[in-house]
Amino acid sequence: MTDRKSIAVALGVAAGVAAVVATIAVYTSRHREATPRDVNEIFDAAKETLRKLDEALAALRKSNE
């Protein structure tokens, strides 16, 4: 009888630990925030993209001549 009680207690403890770990994992995944980017960095990246597109368009026009 004691062995069954020990096994039941061990399984209960294991299930409790698993539930706590799962709860912590869900909490941290939901409350993780992305670091905000600076607005100037976004504008600089957009300007760089536009510059590259202009260069690619100029190269296409040149190749069609």
C-alpha positions as CSV (number, residue, x, y, z in Angstrom):
1,M,0.0,0.0,0.0
2,T,2.8,2.4,0.8
3,D,4.4,1.8,-2.6
4,R,1.2,2.9,-4.3
5,K,0.9,6.0,-2.2
6,S,4.5,6.9,-3.0
7,I,3.9,6.4,-6.7
8,A,0.7,8.5,-6.5
9,V,2.6,11.3,-4.7
10,A,5.5,11.2,-7.1
11,L,3.1,11.4,-10.1
12,G,1.2,14.2,-8.5
13,V,4.4,16.2,-7.9
14,A,5.5,15.6,-11.5
15,A,2.1,16.7,-12.8
16,G,2.2,19.8,-10.7
17,V,5.7,20.7,-11.8
18,A,4.8,20.2,-15.4
19,A,1.7,22.4,-15.0
20,V,3.8,25.2,-13.4
21,V,6.4,25.0,-16.2
22,A,3.7,25.1,-18.8
23,T,2.1,28.1,-17.2
24,I,5.4,30.0,-17.0
25,A,6.1,29.2,-20.6
26,V,2.7,30.5,-21.8
27,Y,3.0,33.6,-19.7
28,T,6.5,34.5,-21.0
29,S,5.6,33.8,-24.6
30,R,2.5,36.1,-24.4
31,H,4.3,38.9,-22.6
32,R,7.4,39.1,-24.7
33,E,7.5,42.4,-26.5
34,A,9.6,43.3,-29.5
35,T,12.0,46.1,-29.1
36,P,10.6,49.2,-30.9
37,R,12.7,50.5,-33.8
38,D,13.6,54.2,-34.0
39,V,11.5,56.1,-36.5
40,N,14.6,57.6,-38.1
41,E,16.0,54.1,-38.7
42,I,12.8,53.1,-40.5
43,F,12.9,56.2,-42.7
44,D,16.6,55.6,-43.5
45,A,15.8,52.0,-44.4
46,A,13.0,53.2,-46.6
47,K,15.2,55.8,-48.3
48,E,17.9,53.1,-48.9
49,T,15.3,50.8,-50.5
50,L,14.0,53.5,-52.8
51,R,17.6,54.3,-53.8
52,K,18.2,50.7,-54.7
53,L,14.9,50.5,-56.6
54,D,15.8,53.7,-58.6
55,E,19.2,52.1,-59.4
56,A,17.6,48.9,-60.5
57,L,15.1,50.8,-62.7
58,A,17.8,52.8,-64.3
59,A,19.8,49.6,-65.0
60,L,16.6,48.1,-66.6
61,R,16.1,51.2,-68.8
62,K,19.7,51.2,-69.8
63,S,19.5,47.5,-70.8
64,N,16.5,48.1,-73.0
65,E,18.1,50.9,-75.0
